[in-house]
């Protein structure tokens, strides 16, 4: 059997029908009236209709045309008689490549809850919703590489196994070959002797490629990383994963304003690219969201449809405010005065998701870049701002907040002054000696530089309109869940 003659359904649907011979292969979405097969091969959200001459087709073959059975169809491409499609295939031969037991197949041709599909994540790619989501995920990944490549950035692969904790948060997965049955070698004080471990020291899965990225940027000029990162954070929410992908550009000779400009351009570029490449998928997801919202009370519905939201973000400048201005807006809001916020707000507290979403969705009604956060709630590597008020020391940090999900980008101008950086590390309990290699970038030819991190899954969530982050990664890794 040759598979070279196969035409992908996406190409077929864009072909002028002249009764030409074609061969398609794919999975059955549904089979009705013993005559019409809706076939999909993953190349597009759209199915192609196959018309079977059931009177002249072997009964045993017809019985095997079940939901998710895999077929090879050869026939003539003709203009469709029915509504909803421009072409269809008049089948001349139907070959079963793989049977599917209709009684046992978990994903029947009906509406399933997203929770149910998460439990069957190995098969959910075969649904219209998830095939659309993962084609869009692919497009966004391509757009990221395209954007940075066009700007002359170098793609740097930073390590997945590392001995440093870039964020200082301590929520890391340990990597070890030492036995876990209690027989691991010990130091005199009873602690585990990691000098006997594979790497000769305590190591963990990376939480960020940023520190290594800075090393690249201070030699190559502009770099970006794009890879998996890990947080052992016990957060069972719709916004958190234990394993997720991060995009982290680092740029020499950039300040905070340059950083904001790049991040805004980057986000708008990605969205535009997905809208061009995945128009059918986004149209489907837009309708899906509208149908879902019909069951919600009016006050819980989104102001914009998915496509409207994406258009709005690409066509408008992001709002830019300082953290201090953000706090003032929140404190003066009717939401705060009516005690509708779950978490309290005062200058110096970290903004919670509900505060971020209020700023974006209720106050400005567009993406917002918040800058100059209090130093006390931000990481050691962020540049201290000069001339701050007494007790209100801030850093040149920025967060980009997006409708529906809150923070989508976090970044800063980095602290390039050696003495300031060391003092800040000591103040925050970050081991100076262990990060001596990182400090070399400040000892030998330091320069102003900046960077940010974009949570890839949050970006996919934003573009697809999916409400749960577990629905935009093929196999979610979350507390108490490591299936497939």
N, C-alpha and C positions, 0 to 999 in steps of 0.2 A: 504493500500500500504506500503510495506517495502522498506526502502532506504538502508538497511544494505547490500544488495546484490551488491550495486554499486561498480564498479572498477574505480579508477581515470584514466584519459586518459594517464597521465605520466607513470603510472605503466603498463598500457595496451600496450603502444608502445614499452616497453622493454620486452614484453612477447613473448615466442615462440608460434606461431600459430599452433594449432593442431585440429582446428574445434571445440574447447571447447565453451560452452555456457557462454556468458558474458552479463552484464548489464552496460550501461553507461548513464550518465545524463549530460546535458550541454546545451549551447546556440548555435543556428545555426549561423555560420559565413557566409555560402552561401549554396545555393541549386541549382544545375544545372541539366539540361536535365531531370528534373522530376525524377531523379534517384540517384544522388550523393549528400549526405549531408556532409558538413565540420562542424564537431561538436567540440566545445572547452569548457572545464570546468574550466579553470583558473589554472590548476595544471602545465601546460607547455605551451610554445609558440606554440607548434605543435598541429594541429587539428587531429582528427581521421576521416577517411572517412567511411561513412555509405553507403552501397549500398542497395537501396530500390527496392523491386520487385513491381514496380508501377502498373503493370497489375493486381496484386492481392491485391493492397492496396486501401482502400476506397478513392474515389475521394475527399470527404469532408476533410479527414485527410491530403491529399497531398496539398490541398489549404491552409492549416494552417501552413505548413512548410515554414515559412518566416524568413528573417534576424532577429536574436535575439529572436526568439521564443525559449522557453525552452522545451526540449524533454527528454523523457525516452526511451531508445532504448534497446531492448533485441535481441540477435542474436548470430551468430557463428563467432568466431575470426579466420580469414583465412589469408594466405599469400596474399599480394596485387598483383593484376594483373597489375595495372598502375604504372607509375614512381612517385617518390617523397615520397612514404611511403612504409614501409615494411609489415605492416599489415592493414587490413580493417575489418569492421564488415558487415556481410551479415544479414540485419535486418529481424527478424521474427515477431517482434511487434514494432509499433511506437506509443508512447503515448504522447499527448501534455500536458505538465504540466503548461505551460503559453503561451498564444497567444501574438503575437507582430504585431501591425498594420504596414504592410510594407510601406504603403504610408506616415504614420506620423512619423515613427521611424527616429530620426534625423541623426543617423550615418549609412548611406548607405554603401554597400560594394564597396567603391571607395576611392580614396585618398582625405583626408580632410586636411586643414591647421591646424597647431598646435593652432593658434588663435581661430579657430572655435571650436576645441576640448576643449580649455580652457573655452569657453562659455557653453560647455556641459560637464563640468568636472564630473558631476554625472553619466555620461554614458561612459566616455572615458576609464574607466577600461576595457571595453569590446573590445577595439582595441588591435591589436598585440603589437604596440609600448608601450602603457601604461601598459598593463599587464606585459610586460617585465620589464619596469622601476620599477613598484611597487613590483615585486618579488625580484628584485635586492636590492631595498631599504630595504626590510625585511631581506635579507641575510646580508647586511652591518650592520644593527642593531644587528643581532645575533653575527656577527664577533666582534663587539665592546665589547659586554659583555664577549664573550669567551676570547678575548685577555687579558682583565684586570683581569678576574677571574683566568686565568692560571698563572698570575703574582702575585696573592695574594692581589689584590686591593679590597677595600671595596666599594660597590655601595651605595652611599649616596644620599638620596632624599632631595634636598635643596628646600626651599619654593618658590612657584610661586608668592605669595603675600608678599611684603617686604616693609620696610620703608626706605631702603637704596638704593642709586644709585651707584652701584659698579664701573661704568665706569666714573662717574662724567660728563656724556655727557648731562644729563637732558632731553633726548628724551624718556619720559616714558608715559605709559598709566596709568591714575589715577584710583584707585579703591575706590569707595565711595558708601554709602547708603544715603547720604544727598540729599535733593531735588535739582534739577537743574533748577527749575523755578524762582530762585532768592530769595527764602524764607529760604535758609540755614542760620543757626546762624552765626553771625559775631563777630569778635573781635572789640575792640574800634577803631582800625585803619582802619576798613572796610574790612579787610581780613577775609576769611572763618575760622570759629572756628572749627578746626578738632577734638578738644577734645570731641565734641558732636557726632563725627562719630563712626561707628561700632567698629573700632580698637582704638579709642581715639587719633589717630594721622593721619597725611597724609600718605597714602600708595599707592603703585603702583604695576603693574605687573613687575616681575623681568627682568632685562636686562642681568643678569649673576648670576650663583650660586657660583662664585669664592670665595667671602669673607667668606661665610658659609663653603665652601669646605676647606678653609685653617684651619678653626677650627677643622674639622674632621682629616685633615692630620697631625696636630700637636698633635694628640693623638693616631690615628689609624695607622699612618705611611704613608700609600698610599691609597688614595680614588679616586673615579671618580663620576661625576654626568652625567646624560644623561636625558635631559628633555627640555620642551618648554621654550623659552625665547622670549621677546617682545621688539621691538623698535618702537617708534612713530616717525620714521624718514620719512620725505616726499620724499622718493626716489623711483621714478617710473622707475626702471631699470631692466635689465635681471639678476641682481646679488643680489637684495635686497628683503626681505620679512618683513612684520611687525610682523609675528609670525613664528618662525623657531625653530629648535632643535639644541641644543649645547651639545657637549661632553667636559667635563672639568675635567681632572685629576689634582690632587694636590699631591705632593710628598715631605715628609720630607727628609732631608739629600740628597738633589739633588742640583747641581749647574746648570749653563746655559748649559754646555756641556752634562751633564746627560740628561737634558731636551730635547736637540736636538736629542740625540741618541734614546730616547724613542719615540719621535714624528715620527722620520723617520721609525723606526721599526714598529710602529703602522700603519702608512699609507701603508707600503708595505704588512703588514699582511692582512689588510682589502681587498686590491686589489686582492691579491693571493686567498683569501678565496672566493671572489665573482667569480673569474675566474674558480675556481674548482666547485663551487655549481651551477653557472648559465651560463654554457658554451653555451647552445643553445640560451638563451636570449641575451648574449653578441655578439654571432655570427650574430644574426638577427640585433641588433643595429649597429654593425660594417658595415653591408651591407647597412643599411638604411642611414648611414652617407656618405658612398661612393656614393650612388645614389644621395643624396642631393648635394654633392660637385661637381658633374658633371656639374651642371648648373652655377657654380661659375667660375669667371676668374681664371687663373692659380695662380696669386699672392695672391689670397684670400683663396686658399685651404690649408688645414692642411698638414703639412709635413708628419705626421704619420696617419695611419688609427687608429681606436679606439683600436683594439686589440694590434696593434704594440706599441701604446703609453703606454698601461697598462703594457705590457711585459717590455718595456724600463724602466718604473718607478720602477718596482719590481726588475729588474736585475742590476740597477746602483746605486752607492752611490749618494746622493744629494750633489750638490755643496754648499759649505759654504763660505760666504763672509761677511765682515762687511758693515754696512750702508755707511761708508766713502768710501770703495772700490766700492760699488754700484754707488754712486754719481759720482765718477771718471770715471767709465765705461760709464755711461750715458752721461756725459759731453764730453767725447772723441768719442762718437759714431757718425757715419755719419748721423744717424737719427736726432740727436740733431743739428748737423751742418747744415743740410738741412731744419731745422725748421719744422720737421714732428711731433714733440710732441705738443699736444694742451696745456699742462700745463708746466709752467717753472720749471727748476730744479736748486737748489743751496743747499749747505750744510745747513741743518736746516729745509728744507721743507719736508713735508710728501710725500712719494712715491705715485703717483696715479696709477690706474689700468694699464694705458698704459705703464708706466715705468716698473712696475712689469712684465708685459707680454713681454716687450722687453728683459729684463734680462733673462727670462725663455725660450722664444720661439725663439729669434733671436741670443742672445749672447751665452748662455750656452747650450741651447737646451736640458735642463733637469730641474727637480725641483731644486729650490735654497732656501737655508736658509740664510736669512739676519739677522745679529745680531748687537747689540750695537748701538741702535738708539739714536738721540738727546733726552735728558731728557724732553725738552720743548714740544715735540709732543707726549709724552707717559704718561700713567696713573701714579697716585701717588704711587701705591704699588710696582712699579718696582725698583729693587736694583740699586742704584747709583754706577757707576764704579769708582774705585779709579784711581788717577794719570791721569786725563784727561787734554788735552790742554786747555789753557785759552780760555774761550768762547765756548768751545766744550764739555760741560758736557754730558756724555752719560749714558744710563741705560742698564742693562743686559737683554735686550729684544730680542725676536726672532720672525720672521715671516717666514712661509714656503709658497713659491710662486709656483703655479702649472701651467702647460701649459693650456691655454684655459680660465682660470678663475682668475688668479692672486692669491691673498692671500687666503689660505685655512686653515691655522693655525696661531694663534697669541698667544704668551706666553712670560714668563720671569722668571728669578730668582726673588723671592720676596724680598722686603726690610725687613730684619729680625731685623735691629738695631732700637731700639725704638726711640731714639732721632732723628735719620735721617728721620724716617718715619713721626714723628710728624711735623718736620720742613717742610717736603715736602707737607704734608696735608695743613698746614697753608699757605704755599706759593701758593698752587693751589686752596685755598678756599674750601677745603673739611672739613665739620664740625667734628672737633676732638671729641667733647663731645658726639655727636650722635653715633660715631663709637668707643666708649670706649670699648665695648665688643670685637671688632676686635683687638684693641690694647692690650687686655689682653694676647693674644698669644705671644706678644713681652715682656710683663711684667713678665710673669711667665714661665720661661723655654723656651726662644726663641731658634730657631735653623735655620740653612740654609734650605731653601725649595724653590721649583719651581713648575710651572704648566703651562698648556696651554689650549686653547679652540679650538676645531675643529668645524667648521660650518657643521653640518650633511648634510644639503641639498647641500652644495657646494661639499662635498665628493661624494654624490650620482650623482650630475651633472658630476663630473670628471669621475666617473666609467661608467656612461651610455652614455656620450658624448652629452647629451642634452644641447642645447644652452641657454635655459631660465630656471631660477631657479623655475619658477611657474609650470614647467612641471615635477618636481621631488617631489612635495608635493601634497598629495591628493586634498586638497582644499586651494588654495593660499589666504592669507590675505595681501592685498596691499592697498595703498592709494585709497580711493573711491571704494573699492571692498571687500565685505564680503558676497559673495554668498554661498549658500548651507549650 
